[in-house]
Amino acid sequence: MAYQGLETLQFINEARIAEVLEWTPLIDALERAMIDFSAGNVEQPVRQMVPVPGHDAIIAAMPAVGEAMAVKVVTLYHDNAGTDIPTHQAVILVFDKDNGSPLAVLDGRLITEMRTAAGSAAAARKLAPANPEIVTIMGSGLQARAHAEALAAVRPIGALHLWSRTEAAGRALAAEIGATFFADPEEATRGADIIACTTSAKQPILQGAWIKPGAFVTAVGWNGHDGRELDDAAMAHTVIVESTVAALDQAGNIRGSGCEIFAEIGEIFAGSKVAPEGATIIYDSVGIAIMDVAAAKLAFDLVQG
């Protein structure tokens, strides 16, 4: 490809990304990316996070080189919750892998939202019960809504339950997505075949005693290095992560419980490791850069037609 200067650099906004990015192709792209990652075909550091003085906030850099080459710069401002400003805002710069030229800047907010839920859905497609009678969403933010959509793309959902630490927001989202709201987290999760934990809780919201044997649990809430969504009993099950290195550095559920990591999801997708028959699966996701790169490449390619 010919050299492209910054004066002609393309910007792809969120509205355009929303027009082209769909769940199933994204889920497929992330599965391929995670196989490549665990096979050693991806170069990426652990997410570099810098606190913002005077705010409950961070700015983070996430570069990766795999099938494509890109870097995401993302901010997380917890105090934006409940306002018109998103808690997560990001840009992704995609480069030509052959010559290093910048190809486009993509709005990364929706990509971050969708790739997180799509990662959970990809894992659920491989590991969750085939016909879940109950799916429970814990949380009432963007990831709660996105997980309800993404999981429905890979599994037929019987009853959809929802619990939130904020009752008003939980009831509103439940009505929007056709879920039954539960004020009690135990009641919401007992008997569920799939549970998605999507909160910013610092202390466990899901107890292992509530989890149905053989269930699939995905935990994606960003809780800091030491915050937890799951208690030790939950983390005593079969734990699968995106990146062992990233999880040990940044996953509060894992750091706090000292649990054993069974496998990376890329190893499960590739078949090099197989989850025990009938195991209760805990998919603990911190999000890694190659997921953003794969999603951005897919969106970029679709926009180009």
Secondary structure, 3 states (H helix, E strand, C coil): CCCCCHHHCEEECHHHHHHHCCHHHHHHHHHHHHHHHHCCCCECCCCEEEECCCCCEEEEEEEEECCCEEEEEEEEEHHHCCCCCCCEEEEEEEECCCCCCEEEEEECHHHHHHHHHHHHHHHHHHHCCCCCCEEEEECCCHHHHHHHHHHHCCCCCCEEEEECCCHHHHHHHHHHHCCEECCCHHHHHCCCCEEEECCCCCCCCECHHHCCCCCEEEECCCCCCCCCCECHHHHCCEEEECCHHHHHHHCHHHHHHCCCEEEEHHHHHHCCCCCCCCCCEEEECCCCHHHHHHHHHHHHHHHHC
